[in-house]
Amino acid sequence: MAAVHVSAPLTGRAIGLVDVPDPVFSAAMVGPGLAIEPAQASDTVVAPVAGKLVKLQAHALVVMTESGRGVLVHLGIDTVRLAGEGFTLLASEGDTVEAGQPLVRWNPTDVAARGFSPICPVVALDAPTGAVEQLASGPIDVGAPLFTWN
């Protein structure tokens, strides 16, 4: 199976999942990957890969590649409790999307002001440990290479 190149869905600072303030992500229970601490002005989240948008909620999305690999982007930690407030969906579940296509608009500064972490895990769903490599670190722009899923 060909490698999947996952790009940054937003601008910010790439950090390890171990630094995510949620044990499900920090222990890589749903899969390996990275997280992005969003820049204040990072208000648009884009598709990290091309594929089908199989799940789209205000706080999270999953894009399934043509090869059947799902990439999860979770907007903040515990943000499901915001019940969609402060998030604007720019696509629909079931859409075929291109990498870099805008999917959700949000305000990470507002999320933080409400007491939630705006850190965004980007996860290779159900991948084995060690399946992702070429991990980015430090400042990252939207659309830049985040990691490769082999």
Backbone torsions as a table, in degrees:
resi	resn	phi	psi	omega
1	MET	NA	135.9	-177.9
2	ALA	-69.5	149.6	178.2
3	ALA	-65.2	147.5	175.7
4	VAL	-107.8	123.9	178.7
5	HIS	-95.0	114.6	-176.5
6	VAL	-98.7	127.6	-179.5
7	SER	-104.4	161.3	-178.6
8	ALA	-67.0	124.7	179.8
9	PRO	-79.4	-7.4	178.3
10	LEU	-159.7	165.1	179.3
11	THR	-85.9	142.2	178.3
12	GLY	168.1	-137.8	-178.9
13	ARG	-129.6	121.3	178.7
14	ALA	-73.4	131.1	179.0
15	ILE	-134.5	161.4	178.5
16	GLY	-71.7	152.3	176.8
17	LEU	-60.1	-29.0	-179.5
18	VAL	-59.1	-23.6	-179.7
19	ASP	-91.0	4.0	178.7
20	VAL	-80.4	130.5	-177.1
21	PRO	-79.1	51.8	177.6
22	ASP	-154.2	122.2	-174.5
23	PRO	-63.4	-28.1	179.0
24	VAL	-63.7	-41.5	179.4
25	PHE	-82.9	-43.5	-174.9
26	SER	-64.5	-27.7	177.1
27	ALA	-93.2	6.2	178.9
28	ALA	55.7	36.8	-178.9
29	MET	-65.2	-29.9	179.8
30	VAL	-97.8	-6.0	178.0
31	GLY	140.5	165.1	178.9
32	PRO	-79.6	166.8	177.4
33	GLY	161.6	-149.0	178.7
34	LEU	-139.3	175.1	172.7
35	ALA	-129.7	159.7	176.5
36	ILE	-124.2	126.0	171.2
37	GLU	-86.0	108.8	-170.0
38	PRO	-68.7	146.0	171.1
39	ALA	-69.6	151.4	-177.2
40	GLN	-55.6	-38.1	-176.1
41	ALA	-88.5	6.3	-177.2
42	SER	-80.4	83.4	-172.0
43	ASP	-99.3	-7.6	-179.2
44	THR	-121.3	129.1	177.9
45	VAL	-103.3	130.4	-177.0
46	VAL	-113.9	165.1	178.1
47	ALA	-65.5	130.1	-179.4
48	PRO	-78.8	-17.4	179.6
49	VAL	-148.9	164.0	172.9
50	ALA	-83.4	146.1	177.5
51	GLY	158.3	-156.3	-179.8
52	LYS	-101.1	133.0	178.1
53	LEU	-80.1	91.4	-173.8
54	VAL	-82.9	-19.6	176.9
55	LYS	-144.5	129.5	176.1
56	LEU	-142.5	109.2	172.5
57	GLN	-123.8	166.3	-177.0
58	ALA	-55.9	-39.3	-172.9
59	HIS	-99.0	-4.6	-175.7
60	ALA	-160.0	153.1	177.1
61	LEU	-149.0	154.7	175.7
62	VAL	-132.0	126.4	173.1
63	VAL	-108.6	126.0	178.9
64	MET	-99.8	122.1	179.9
65	THR	-72.1	167.6	178.2
66	GLU	-59.6	-29.4	-179.5
67	SER	-84.4	3.1	174.9
68	GLY	88.9	16.3	177.8
69	ARG	-99.0	128.5	-178.6
70	GLY	-97.6	132.0	176.6
71	VAL	-114.0	121.2	-179.9
72	LEU	-95.2	134.0	170.0
73	VAL	-120.7	119.6	-178.5
74	HIS	-111.6	118.8	-174.5
75	LEU	-87.4	94.6	-179.6
76	GLY	82.7	174.1	-178.3
77	ILE	-111.0	129.6	-178.1
78	ASP	64.6	16.3	-177.7
79	THR	-72.0	-8.3	172.4
80	VAL	-57.8	-28.1	-178.3
81	ARG	-70.3	-12.6	176.6
82	LEU	-80.3	-8.1	176.6
83	ALA	52.2	38.7	176.1
84	GLY	86.7	-9.5	-178.1
85	GLU	-66.5	127.6	179.8
86	GLY	91.7	1.5	179.3
87	PHE	-118.9	139.1	176.4
88	THR	-123.3	120.4	179.1
89	LEU	-78.7	133.3	-177.9
90	LEU	-111.5	3.9	179.3
91	ALA	-146.5	-179.7	180.0
92	SER	-127.3	146.1	175.3
93	GLU	-55.3	135.2	-178.7
94	GLY	97.8	-14.1	178.8
95	ASP	-65.6	147.9	167.1
96	THR	-89.6	128.4	-174.8
97	VAL	-124.9	155.5	174.2
98	GLU	-98.4	151.5	173.5
99	ALA	-58.3	132.6	-179.4
100	GLY	92.2	-5.0	179.3
101	GLN	-73.3	129.1	178.2
102	PRO	-60.7	132.7	-177.6
103	LEU	-120.5	-37.6	-177.0
104	VAL	-143.4	140.5	171.0
105	ARG	-110.1	137.5	-178.7
106	TRP	-156.3	175.1	179.5
107	ASN	-128.0	99.2	-177.9
108	PRO	-62.0	-28.7	177.5
109	THR	-66.1	-40.1	177.5
110	ASP	-65.8	-40.3	177.9
111	VAL	-59.0	-45.7	179.4
112	ALA	-64.9	-39.3	180.0
113	ALA	-64.4	-24.7	178.5
114	ARG	-86.3	2.2	176.0
115	GLY	93.1	12.6	179.7
116	PHE	-109.8	148.6	174.9
117	SER	-74.2	130.2	177.4
118	PRO	-85.1	3.5	-178.9
119	ILE	-59.5	136.6	-174.8
120	CYS	-115.7	102.1	172.6
121	PRO	-67.0	140.2	173.9
122	VAL	-124.6	113.8	-165.0
123	VAL	-125.7	138.2	170.7
124	ALA	-81.9	97.6	-171.7
125	LEU	-58.8	129.1	175.0
126	ASP	59.9	17.0	177.1
127	ALA	-78.3	149.6	176.5
128	PRO	-71.2	155.1	174.9
129	THR	-55.9	136.4	-179.8
130	GLY	90.0	-2.1	-179.2
131	ALA	-78.1	-17.7	177.9
132	VAL	-107.3	142.4	179.3
133	GLU	-147.9	-177.7	-175.7
134	GLN	53.5	48.3	-177.3
135	LEU	-71.9	134.0	175.4
136	ALA	-74.1	160.8	172.6
137	SER	-150.8	151.7	179.0
138	GLY	77.8	-159.5	-176.0
139	PRO	-58.2	137.9	-179.5
140	ILE	-143.8	140.6	177.5
141	ASP	-96.4	152.1	175.6
142	VAL	-54.2	134.5	178.3
143	GLY	88.3	-11.4	178.7
144	ALA	-73.8	154.5	178.3
145	PRO	-58.1	127.6	179.3
146	LEU	-101.5	-51.1	173.9
147	PHE	-163.1	165.7	177.4
148	THR	-113.2	132.3	179.1
149	TRP	-104.9	107.5	-179.2
150	ASN	-90.8	NA	NA
